[in-house]
Amino acid sequence: MTIALWIVQILLALVFFWAGGMKLFQENKAMEMMVWAREASRSFLIFVGVAEIIGGIGLILPGALGILPVLTLLAAIGTAIILILAALLHARRKEKGVGINIVFLLLALFVVIGHILIK
Protein backbone atom coordinates (compact mmCIF):
# COMPACT_ATOMS: atom_id res chain seq x y z
CA MET A 1 0.00 0.00 0.00
CA THR A 2 2.82 2.40 0.85
CA ILE A 3 4.42 2.04 -2.58
CA ALA A 4 1.09 2.62 -4.32
CA LEU A 5 0.50 5.71 -2.20
CA TRP A 6 3.91 7.11 -3.08
CA ILE A 7 3.37 6.48 -6.79
CA VAL A 8 -0.01 8.24 -6.74
CA GLN A 9 1.30 11.09 -4.57
CA ILE A 10 4.20 11.70 -6.96
CA LEU A 11 1.88 11.58 -9.98
CA LEU A 12 -0.55 14.04 -8.37
CA ALA A 13 2.29 16.31 -7.25
CA LEU A 14 3.69 16.42 -10.79
CA VAL A 15 0.27 17.29 -12.19
CA PHE A 16 -0.24 20.02 -9.61
CA PHE A 17 3.30 21.42 -10.13
CA TRP A 18 2.69 21.53 -13.89
CA ALA A 19 -0.76 23.12 -13.64
CA GLY A 20 0.20 25.57 -10.90
CA GLY A 21 3.48 26.45 -12.58
CA MET A 22 1.71 27.21 -15.82
CA LYS A 23 -0.74 29.52 -14.06
CA LEU A 24 2.07 31.30 -12.21
CA PHE A 25 4.90 31.41 -14.73
CA GLN A 26 3.28 30.93 -18.15
CA GLU A 27 0.12 32.95 -17.84
CA ASN A 28 -0.29 33.39 -21.61
CA LYS A 29 0.02 29.64 -22.19
CA ALA A 30 -2.49 29.00 -19.39
CA MET A 31 -4.95 31.39 -21.00
CA GLU A 32 -4.39 29.75 -24.37
CA MET A 33 -5.02 26.25 -23.01
CA MET A 34 -7.73 27.04 -20.45
CA VAL A 35 -10.71 29.05 -21.65
CA TRP A 36 -11.82 29.88 -18.10
CA ALA A 37 -8.40 31.46 -17.40
CA ARG A 38 -9.06 34.14 -20.03
CA GLU A 39 -12.14 35.23 -18.13
CA ALA A 40 -10.65 34.98 -14.62
CA SER A 41 -8.83 37.81 -12.91
CA ARG A 42 -5.06 37.64 -12.76
CA SER A 43 -5.19 37.50 -8.96
CA PHE A 44 -7.54 34.48 -9.07
CA LEU A 45 -5.21 32.74 -11.53
CA ILE A 46 -2.28 33.40 -9.19
CA PHE A 47 -4.30 32.17 -6.18
CA VAL A 48 -5.17 28.90 -7.93
CA GLY A 49 -1.58 28.45 -9.11
CA VAL A 50 -0.17 28.97 -5.61
CA ALA A 51 -2.76 26.60 -4.12
CA GLU A 52 -1.81 23.93 -6.65
CA ILE A 53 1.93 24.32 -6.01
CA ILE A 54 1.42 24.17 -2.23
CA GLY A 55 -0.77 21.08 -2.67
CA GLY A 56 1.93 19.39 -4.74
CA ILE A 57 4.60 20.21 -2.15
CA GLY A 58 2.36 18.92 0.64
CA LEU A 59 1.88 15.61 -1.13
CA ILE A 60 5.63 14.93 -1.20
CA LEU A 61 7.68 16.91 1.31
CA PRO A 62 6.24 15.76 4.69
CA GLY A 63 6.62 12.10 3.79
CA ALA A 64 10.02 12.55 2.21
CA LEU A 65 11.34 14.39 5.26
CA GLY A 66 9.41 12.34 7.81
CA ILE A 67 8.14 15.53 9.45
CA LEU A 68 4.46 15.97 10.32
CA PRO A 69 3.09 13.27 7.99
CA VAL A 70 -0.44 14.49 8.75
CA LEU A 71 0.35 17.36 6.35
CA THR A 72 0.29 14.87 3.47
CA LEU A 73 -3.24 13.88 4.44
CA LEU A 74 -4.25 17.55 4.62
CA ALA A 75 -2.61 18.24 1.25
CA ALA A 76 -4.51 15.32 -0.29
CA ILE A 77 -7.77 16.69 1.13
CA GLY A 78 -6.89 20.13 -0.22
CA THR A 79 -6.06 18.81 -3.69
CA ALA A 80 -9.33 16.85 -3.68
CA ILE A 81 -11.20 20.08 -2.90
CA ILE A 82 -9.38 21.88 -5.73
CA LEU A 83 -10.32 19.05 -8.10
CA ILE A 84 -13.98 19.10 -7.02
CA LEU A 85 -14.13 22.84 -7.61
CA ALA A 86 -12.39 22.47 -10.98
CA ALA A 87 -14.83 19.75 -12.05
CA LEU A 88 -17.78 21.94 -11.02
CA LEU A 89 -16.33 24.90 -12.92
CA HIS A 90 -15.83 22.85 -16.09
CA ALA A 91 -19.26 21.22 -15.78
CA ARG A 92 -20.98 24.58 -15.30
CA ARG A 93 -19.17 25.93 -18.36
CA LYS A 94 -19.88 22.71 -20.33
CA GLU A 95 -16.16 22.21 -20.96
CA LYS A 96 -14.29 18.97 -21.57
CA GLY A 97 -12.11 19.01 -18.44
CA VAL A 98 -14.57 17.31 -16.09
CA GLY A 99 -13.46 13.74 -16.83
CA ILE A 100 -9.77 14.29 -16.09
CA ASN A 101 -10.66 16.23 -12.94
CA ILE A 102 -12.69 13.25 -11.73
CA VAL A 103 -9.84 10.82 -12.48
CA PHE A 104 -7.39 12.94 -10.47
CA LEU A 105 -10.03 13.42 -7.76
CA LEU A 106 -10.27 9.64 -7.39
CA LEU A 107 -6.48 9.47 -7.09
CA ALA A 108 -6.50 12.20 -4.43
CA LEU A 109 -9.22 10.33 -2.54
CA PHE A 110 -7.10 7.17 -2.77
CA VAL A 111 -4.30 9.08 -1.03
CA VAL A 112 -6.70 10.44 1.62
CA ILE A 113 -8.13 6.99 2.38
CA GLY A 114 -4.71 5.36 2.25
CA HIS A 115 -3.29 7.77 4.81
CA ILE A 116 -6.31 7.34 7.06
CA LEU A 117 -5.97 3.54 6.94
CA ILE A 118 -2.21 3.65 7.61
CA LYS A 119 -2.72 5.59 10.86
Beta strands, then each sheet from edge to edge (+ up, - down):
end
